[in-house]
Amino acid sequence: MPQSDSSDVIVVGAGVVGAACAHYAARAGLSVTVIDRGPVAGGTTGAGEGNLLVSDKEPGPELQLALLSTRLWRELTDVLPAAVEYEAKGGLVVAADAAGADALRAFAARQAAAGVTALDVPADRLRDLEPHLAPGLAGGVRYPQDAQVQPALAAAHLLRAAGGRVRVRTGEPVTAVLTGPGGAVRGVRTPAGAVHAPYLVNAAGTWGGDVARLAGARLPVLPRRGFVLVTEPLPRVVRHKVYAADYVTDVASGSAALQTSAVVEGTPAGPVLIGASRERVGFDRTLSTEALRRLAAGATALFPVLRTVRATRTYAGFRPYLPDHLPAIGPDPHVPGLLHACGHEGAGIGLAPATGALIAALLTGDRPPVDPGPFTPGRFAGVTA
């Protein structure tokens, strides 16, 4: 028998961004229904490394969102269980040569002026922080604010910690957005029936463009594929999140071609995670041996000790890419009651709490914790995916 349900707000997407939106909306007193066509964290979140980074962000709106999220993630450790594996281990960015080290220090100085803690590490002190690093590197910068969580567990526990104000419906694709006078949102329809609410939050990540179209809106979200290599469990041979300075350039690039840069980090459970690759190939999940070869080469160049370690598995995910590399957070300019919270690319896990807090403020009329202007979905008027 089809079901009918109602709440104050519907969140489409049970990844970490959707979970954070639901969590903070519930804390603000709203009742929330979270709907996902798959399981909790079954999309991009489940394929993520769990990075909570300030180190890779230029001064500007995204960095301000990241700094807020850094504080909120620390606060969330009081309400989330240890199972989410929150680890404030810090990041270490390294440069291969003198020119790279100079550029890295200049970048860090700009970040420090914007509120980031960035500590210069001379070449002869790098192995004090990471004893297994390759010799001959020119220097680095340590970022104590960088951290990590287990992303799928973080999403699940964010939903659970919100209590009875949040209901989760998984395995239910949204097939239609229900509207009323003037095209205003009135709810959604799934194969199980209608769910009614005056507000709809599009937190569908890489599939955010599809949800927008169901509502009669447009958001130019595209998938950007990435692979992660996972090693066998090891003693803690990598203490920080360690990456080469060219990672920052790759993050900011709009190229559709395959790009790889060495990103290596240990986990509390023992395996080492190795990234990062980026390419725009649609939703093609075909294994790219070239991408994996480059990942392995980059990781072993940074940590020669990994040359004899087995990679036990690899997985692919799709980062939700928007043309200006900023997420869309806020009301849709054409559909009353529709808010977007997607397009975070590879930063969604790190930016989730600030995104959720901002969405909750916009829903309730409270003062936004950051300026929402740079993230307004209306900036994509006339842009097609």
C-alpha positions as CSV (number, residue, x, y, z in Angstrom):
1,M,0.0,0.0,0.0
2,P,1.5,3.4,-1.0
3,Q,2.5,5.6,2.0
4,S,1.9,9.2,2.6
5,D,4.1,11.2,5.0
6,S,4.9,14.7,5.9
7,S,7.6,16.7,7.6
8,D,9.1,20.2,7.6
9,V,11.8,19.5,5.1
10,I,12.8,16.7,2.8
11,V,16.5,16.0,2.2
12,V,17.3,14.0,-1.0
13,G,20.6,12.2,-0.5
14,A,21.8,10.2,2.5
15,G,25.5,10.9,2.0
16,V,27.5,12.9,4.5
17,V,26.3,16.3,3.2
18,G,22.6,15.2,3.3
19,A,23.2,13.8,6.7
20,A,24.7,17.0,8.0
21,C,21.8,19.0,6.5
22,A,19.3,16.8,8.3
23,H,21.3,16.8,11.5
24,Y,21.5,20.6,11.8
25,A,17.9,21.2,10.6
26,A,16.8,18.8,13.3
27,R,18.9,20.6,15.9
28,A,17.1,23.8,14.8
29,G,13.8,22.2,15.6
30,L,12.6,21.0,12.2
31,S,11.3,17.5,11.3
32,V,13.2,16.0,8.5
33,T,12.7,13.1,6.1
34,V,15.9,11.9,4.3
35,I,15.3,9.9,1.1
36,D,17.9,8.1,-0.9
37,R,17.6,5.7,-3.8
38,G,20.3,3.5,-2.2
39,P,21.7,3.0,1.3
40,V,23.2,5.6,3.6
41,A,26.5,6.7,2.2
42,G,26.0,4.6,-0.9
43,G,27.3,7.2,-3.4
44,T,30.3,9.5,-3.3
45,T,30.5,9.5,0.5
46,G,31.1,5.7,0.6
47,A,33.9,6.1,-2.0
48,G,35.7,8.9,-0.1
49,E,38.8,8.9,2.0
50,G,37.3,11.0,4.8
51,N,39.5,14.0,4.4
52,L,38.7,17.1,6.4
53,L,41.1,19.7,4.9
54,V,42.0,23.3,5.1
55,S,45.5,22.7,3.6
56,D,44.3,22.5,-0.1
57,K,42.1,25.6,-0.2
58,E,43.0,29.0,-1.5
59,P,41.9,32.0,0.7
60,G,38.3,32.8,-0.2
61,P,34.8,31.5,0.4
62,E,35.6,27.7,0.3
63,L,38.3,28.2,2.9
64,Q,36.0,30.1,5.2
65,L,33.5,27.2,4.9
66,A,36.3,24.7,5.6
67,L,37.5,26.7,8.7
68,L,33.9,26.7,10.0
69,S,33.6,22.9,9.3
70,T,36.9,22.3,11.1
71,R,35.4,23.8,14.3
72,L,32.1,22.0,13.8
73,W,33.7,18.6,13.3
74,R,35.6,19.0,16.6
75,E,32.3,19.9,18.3
76,L,30.6,16.9,16.7
77,T,33.1,14.6,18.4
78,D,31.1,15.3,21.6
79,V,27.9,13.8,20.1
80,L,29.3,11.2,17.6
81,P,30.8,7.9,18.8
82,A,34.4,7.0,18.5
83,A,33.4,4.6,15.7
84,V,33.5,7.5,13.2
85,E,37.3,7.4,13.6
86,Y,37.7,11.2,13.8
87,E,41.5,11.8,13.9
88,A,43.0,15.2,14.2
89,K,46.3,14.0,12.7
90,G,47.2,17.0,10.7
91,G,48.4,17.3,7.1
92,L,51.9,17.6,5.6
93,V,52.4,19.0,2.2
94,V,55.8,18.5,0.6
95,A,57.7,20.0,-2.3
96,A,60.2,18.1,-4.4
97,D,62.5,21.1,-5.3
98,A,63.4,24.6,-4.1
99,A,61.0,26.3,-6.5
100,G,58.1,24.2,-5.3
101,A,59.0,24.8,-1.7
102,D,59.0,28.6,-2.3
103,A,55.6,28.4,-4.0
104,L,54.3,26.2,-1.1
105,R,55.5,28.7,1.5
106,A,53.9,31.6,-0.4
107,F,50.6,29.7,-0.6
108,A,50.8,28.9,3.1
109,A,51.5,32.6,4.0
110,R,48.3,33.6,2.2
111,Q,46.3,30.9,4.0
112,A,47.8,32.0,7.4
113,A,46.5,35.5,6.7
114,A,43.0,34.0,6.3
115,G,43.1,32.1,9.6
116,V,44.8,28.8,8.7
117,T,47.5,27.4,11.0
118,A,50.4,26.7,8.6
119,L,53.8,25.7,10.0
120,D,56.9,25.7,7.8
121,V,59.0,22.5,7.9
122,P,62.6,22.7,6.6
123,A,63.8,19.9,4.5
124,D,66.0,18.5,7.3
125,R,63.0,18.2,9.7
126,L,60.5,16.5,7.4
127,R,61.5,13.0,8.6
128,D,61.0,14.0,12.2
129,L,57.3,14.1,11.3
130,E,57.3,11.3,8.8
131,P,60.3,8.9,9.3
132,H,59.5,6.9,6.1
133,L,59.4,9.9,3.7
134,A,61.8,9.7,0.8
135,P,65.0,11.6,1.2
136,G,65.9,14.7,-0.9
137,L,62.6,16.6,-0.6
138,A,63.0,20.4,-0.5
139,G,60.7,21.2,2.4
140,G,57.1,21.3,3.4
141,V,54.3,22.8,5.4
142,R,52.4,21.2,8.3
143,Y,48.7,21.9,8.8
144,P,47.6,20.9,12.3
145,Q,43.9,21.6,11.5
146,D,43.6,18.8,8.9
147,A,41.8,15.7,10.1
148,Q,40.1,12.6,8.9
149,V,36.9,10.6,9.6
150,Q,35.5,7.3,8.3
151,P,33.0,8.9,6.0
152,A,30.2,6.3,5.8
153,L,30.1,5.9,9.5
154,A,30.1,9.6,10.0
155,A,27.1,10.0,7.7
156,A,25.2,7.2,9.5
157,H,25.9,8.6,13.0
158,L,25.1,12.2,12.0
159,L,21.6,10.9,11.1
160,R,21.3,8.8,14.2
161,A,22.5,11.6,16.5
162,A,19.7,13.9,15.3
163,G,17.2,11.7,17.1
164,G,13.6,11.2,16.4
165,R,13.3,14.4,14.3
166,V,15.0,12.7,11.4
167,R,13.4,9.8,9.5
168,V,15.5,8.0,6.9
169,R,14.0,6.2,3.9
170,T,16.5,4.3,1.8
171,G,16.1,2.3,-1.4
172,E,13.5,4.8,-2.6
173,P,14.3,6.8,-5.7
174,V,12.6,10.2,-6.0
175,T,10.5,10.0,-9.2
176,A,8.8,13.4,-9.1
177,V,8.9,16.7,-7.2
178,L,5.4,17.8,-6.2
179,T,4.6,21.5,-6.6
180,G,1.8,23.8,-5.8
181,P,0.8,27.4,-6.8
182,G,3.6,29.3,-8.5
183,G,5.7,26.1,-8.8
184,A,6.5,26.0,-5.0
185,V,7.7,22.7,-3.6
186,R,5.1,20.6,-1.8
187,G,7.0,17.4,-1.5
188,V,8.2,14.4,-3.6
189,R,7.0,11.1,-4.9
190,T,8.7,7.8,-4.6
191,P,7.6,4.3,-5.5
192,A,6.4,4.0,-1.9
193,G,4.2,7.0,-2.1
194,A,4.2,10.8,-1.6
195,V,6.2,12.6,1.1
196,H,5.0,16.2,1.8
197,A,7.1,19.1,2.9
198,P,7.3,22.8,2.0
199,Y,11.1,22.6,1.6
200,L,13.3,20.2,-0.4
201,V,17.1,20.1,0.0
202,N,18.9,18.7,-3.0
203,A,21.9,16.9,-1.4
204,A,22.2,14.3,-4.1
205,G,25.9,15.0,-4.8
206,T,27.0,14.0,-8.3
207,W,23.3,13.3,-9.1
208,G,22.2,16.8,-7.9
209,G,21.6,17.9,-11.5
210,D,19.1,15.1,-11.9
211,V,17.2,16.1,-8.8
212,A,17.2,19.7,-9.9
213,R,15.7,18.8,-13.2
214,L,12.9,16.9,-11.5
215,A,12.0,20.1,-9.8
216,G,12.2,22.1,-13.0
217,A,15.5,23.7,-12.1
218,R,19.0,23.5,-13.6
219,L,22.3,22.9,-11.9
220,P,25.4,22.0,-14.0
221,V,26.8,19.2,-11.8
222,L,29.1,16.8,-13.5
223,P,30.9,13.7,-12.3
224,R,34.6,13.7,-11.9
225,R,35.9,10.2,-11.4
226,G,38.6,9.3,-8.9
227,F,40.3,6.1,-7.8
228,V,41.7,5.1,-4.4
229,L,44.2,2.3,-3.8
230,V,44.0,0.5,-0.4
231,T,47.0,-1.4,1.0
232,E,47.1,-4.3,3.4
233,P,46.9,-3.4,7.1
234,L,50.3,-2.0,8.3
235,P,51.8,-0.5,11.4
236,R,51.5,3.3,11.4
237,V,54.0,4.0,8.7
238,V,52.2,7.2,7.6
239,R,51.3,9.5,10.5
240,H,49.8,12.5,8.7
241,K,47.9,13.0,5.5
242,V,50.8,13.6,3.2
243,Y,50.6,14.9,-0.3
244,A,52.7,16.5,-3.0
245,A,52.3,20.2,-3.6
246,D,50.9,19.7,-7.1
247,Y,47.7,18.2,-5.5
248,V,46.5,21.8,-4.9
249,T,46.9,22.6,-8.6
250,D,45.0,19.5,-9.6
251,V,42.1,20.3,-7.3
252,A,41.7,23.7,-8.8
253,S,42.0,22.5,-12.4
254,G,39.0,22.3,-14.7
255,S,40.7,19.8,-17.1
256,A,38.7,16.8,-18.1
257,A,41.9,14.7,-18.7
258,L,43.4,12.3,-16.2
259,Q,45.4,14.0,-13.5
260,T,47.1,12.3,-10.6
261,S,49.0,13.6,-7.6
262,A,50.4,11.7,-4.7
263,V,48.2,11.7,-1.6
264,V,49.1,9.1,1.1
265,E,47.6,8.6,4.5
266,G,47.3,5.9,7.2
267,T,44.1,4.9,8.9
268,P,43.4,3.8,12.5
269,A,42.5,0.4,11.1
270,G,45.9,-0.1,9.5
271,P,45.5,0.2,5.7
272,V,47.1,3.0,3.9
273,L,44.9,5.0,1.4
274,I,46.5,6.2,-1.8
275,G,45.1,8.8,-4.1
276,A,44.4,11.0,-5.9
277,S,43.2,10.9,-9.5
278,R,40.7,13.1,-11.3
279,E,39.1,12.8,-14.7
280,R,35.8,13.6,-16.3
281,V,34.5,10.5,-18.1
282,G,30.9,10.6,-17.1
283,F,29.7,7.8,-14.9
284,D,32.1,5.2,-16.4
285,R,33.4,2.9,-13.6
286,T,35.8,1.0,-15.9
287,L,39.0,0.3,-14.0
288,S,41.8,2.6,-15.3
289,T,45.1,0.7,-15.0
290,E,46.9,3.9,-16.0
291,A,45.4,5.8,-13.1
292,L,46.3,3.0,-10.7
293,R,49.8,2.9,-12.1
294,R,50.3,6.6,-11.5
295,L,48.9,6.4,-8.0
296,A,51.2,3.6,-7.0
297,A,54.2,5.4,-8.6
298,G,53.4,8.7,-6.8
299,A,52.9,7.0,-3.4
300,T,56.1,5.0,-3.6
301,A,58.1,8.0,-4.7
302,L,57.0,9.7,-1.5
303,F,57.2,6.6,0.7
304,P,59.7,4.1,-0.7
305,V,58.7,1.7,2.2
306,L,55.4,1.1,0.3
307,R,57.2,-0.6,-2.7
308,T,57.0,-4.0,-1.0
309,V,53.5,-3.5,0.3
310,R,50.5,-5.2,-1.3
311,A,47.5,-3.2,-2.6
312,T,44.5,-5.3,-1.6
313,R,41.8,-3.4,-3.4
314,T,40.8,-0.3,-5.2
315,Y,37.6,1.6,-5.5
316,A,36.2,4.4,-7.7
317,G,34.0,7.3,-6.9
318,F,32.5,10.3,-8.6
319,R,33.1,13.8,-7.2
320,P,30.3,16.3,-7.9
321,Y,32.0,18.9,-10.0
322,L,30.7,22.5,-10.6
323,P,32.5,24.8,-13.1
324,D,33.8,27.3,-10.5
325,H,34.8,24.6,-8.0
326,L,32.5,26.0,-5.3
327,P,29.5,24.1,-4.0
328,A,25.9,25.3,-4.6
329,I,24.4,26.0,-1.2
330,G,21.1,27.9,-0.8
331,P,17.7,28.5,-2.4
332,D,17.1,27.9,-6.0
333,P,16.3,31.2,-7.8
334,H,13.4,29.8,-9.7
335,V,11.7,27.1,-7.6
336,P,10.3,28.3,-4.2
337,G,11.1,25.9,-1.4
338,L,14.0,24.2,-3.3
339,L,17.4,24.5,-1.7
340,H,20.6,23.0,-3.1
341,A,23.5,21.5,-1.1
342,C,25.7,19.8,-3.6
343,G,28.6,20.2,-6.0
344,H,31.4,20.0,-3.3
345,E,33.6,18.0,-5.6
346,G,36.2,16.2,-3.4
347,A,35.6,18.3,-0.3
348,G,32.1,17.3,0.6
349,I,33.0,15.3,3.7
350,G,35.2,18.1,5.1
351,L,32.6,20.8,4.3
352,A,29.5,18.9,5.3
353,P,28.9,20.4,8.8
354,A,29.3,24.0,7.6
355,T,27.0,23.2,4.7
356,G,24.4,21.7,7.1
357,A,24.6,24.6,9.5
358,L,24.2,27.1,6.6
359,I,21.2,25.2,5.1
360,A,19.6,25.0,8.6
361,A,20.0,28.8,9.0
362,L,18.5,29.5,5.6
363,L,15.5,27.2,6.4
364,T,14.8,28.8,9.8
365,G,15.7,32.4,9.0
366,D,18.6,32.5,11.5
367,R,21.7,34.4,10.9
368,P,23.9,32.4,8.4
369,P,27.2,31.2,10.0
370,V,29.1,32.3,6.8
371,D,28.2,34.6,3.9
372,P,26.0,32.5,1.6
373,G,26.4,34.8,-1.4
374,P,29.4,33.0,-3.0
375,F,27.5,29.7,-2.9
376,T,24.2,30.8,-4.3
377,P,22.9,28.4,-7.0
378,G,21.7,31.4,-9.0
379,R,25.2,32.1,-10.1
380,F,24.8,29.4,-12.7
381,A,22.1,31.1,-14.7
382,G,22.7,30.3,-18.4
383,V,25.3,27.6,-17.6
384,T,24.5,24.1,-19.0
385,A,25.9,20.9,-17.7
